[in-house]
Amino acid sequence: METRIVFHIDFDYFYAQCEEIRTPELKSKPVCVCVFSDRGGDSGAIATANYTARKYGVKSGMPIMFAKKRLEEKKDAVFLPVDFDYYIEMSEKAMEIMKKNADVFEYVGKDEAYLDVTKRVEGNFQKASHLAQQIKNSIREKTKLSCSIGISPNKLISKIASDFQKPDGLTIVSPEKVDIFLEPLTIRKIPGIGKKTENRFSEMNLKTIEDLKKMDIFTLNKEFGRKSGTFIYNAVRGIDNEPVKEKEDSIQYSKIVTLKKDSKEYQFLSENLIELCKEVHDVVKKNNRMFKSIGIHFVQSDLSNKSKSRMLRNPTANLEELQKNVDQLLKEALENQTLTIRRLGVKVTELSEVKGQSDITSYF
């Protein structure tokens, strides 16, 4: 069977890195990009922190209040709100470069993708390494973004490898090096293994992938069920036959309309937005997607742009939820609106597939 060559490309601390590119003086400071909640003040969570902030124990998902406490003595710490429009623009430029260099391109999220490059490098890991370096250079040239790339015979190992030498890493795991690479790593490095599973292994006195390899398939199945047990058994041996598959890489769905008249009147704008929500919702439904972020967009009478968005607690595909949030955003946006609005748009981002409860095996 032909050896595949798969890249996993992951942007380093993506949102925070985008902010550093936009405002270079942030580079030396602890930077936290935050999803502020509607409650105002410091309520909300950290979306991404740069490496300077991470040194103080700030992590993604941490409440903003905790992060501020960790960075108390750092008077130059910066807390910024997320700016999805800008991050999407940066992401799309970089993804274009990746697509051009892949036999098969699989979009995973704004900051990561899988590339199957087997044909274009003729199954040669040396050539793959040169191609990866070219991709890194092109992305840096075009967007100033740094990324980390893992190269291996499958998606699982490449995902682990891309995280191995962050930031700006390039890690190659050729077939004969799989065991040497995986065995010293902690069990948690396997995508899909969370704190609970890790704790269970800890109780069994298993810390590394090498330790875990000593467990037979029957014990694993008994402990974790057949699906998860088989996944773990294969993962610690670097076995993963999941193909890289073309995935629709639409990062957002949006609809925009030129209004019949320029206006800043709530009732008129609200009626138009309700219709736009239905159109966006149809696209969401047709593509079997859920969304976690909702935004509205104004083109004002002087042709300047204004947008407002919010992150939901959980992904949804519900039309009422979309309309309710869009209405709330409209009310907020109109509070200090002086110019009339000429074009109006609705968009949803942070898309995910509609599927049942995710489990340990669905790490893609």
Buried (B, 14 or more C-beta within 10 A) or exposed (E): EEEBBBBBBBBBBBBBBBBBBEEEEBEEBBBBBBBBBEEEEBEBBBBBBBBBBBEBEBBBEBBBEBBBEBBEEBEEBBBBEBBBBBBBEBBBEBBBBBBEBBBBBBBBBBBBBBBBBBEBBEBEBEBBBEBBEEBBEBBBEEBBBBBBBBBBBBBBBBBBBBBBEBBEBBBBBBBEBBBEBBBEBBBBBBBBBEEEBBEBBEEEEBBBBBBBBEBEEEEBBEBBEEEBBBBBBBBBBBBBEBBBEEBEBEBBBBBEBEBEEEBBEEEBBBEBBBEBBBBBBEBBEEBEBBBBBBBBBBBBBEEEEEBBBBBBEEBBBEBEBBBEBBBBBBEEBBEEBEBBBBBBBBBBBBBEEEEEEEEBBEBB
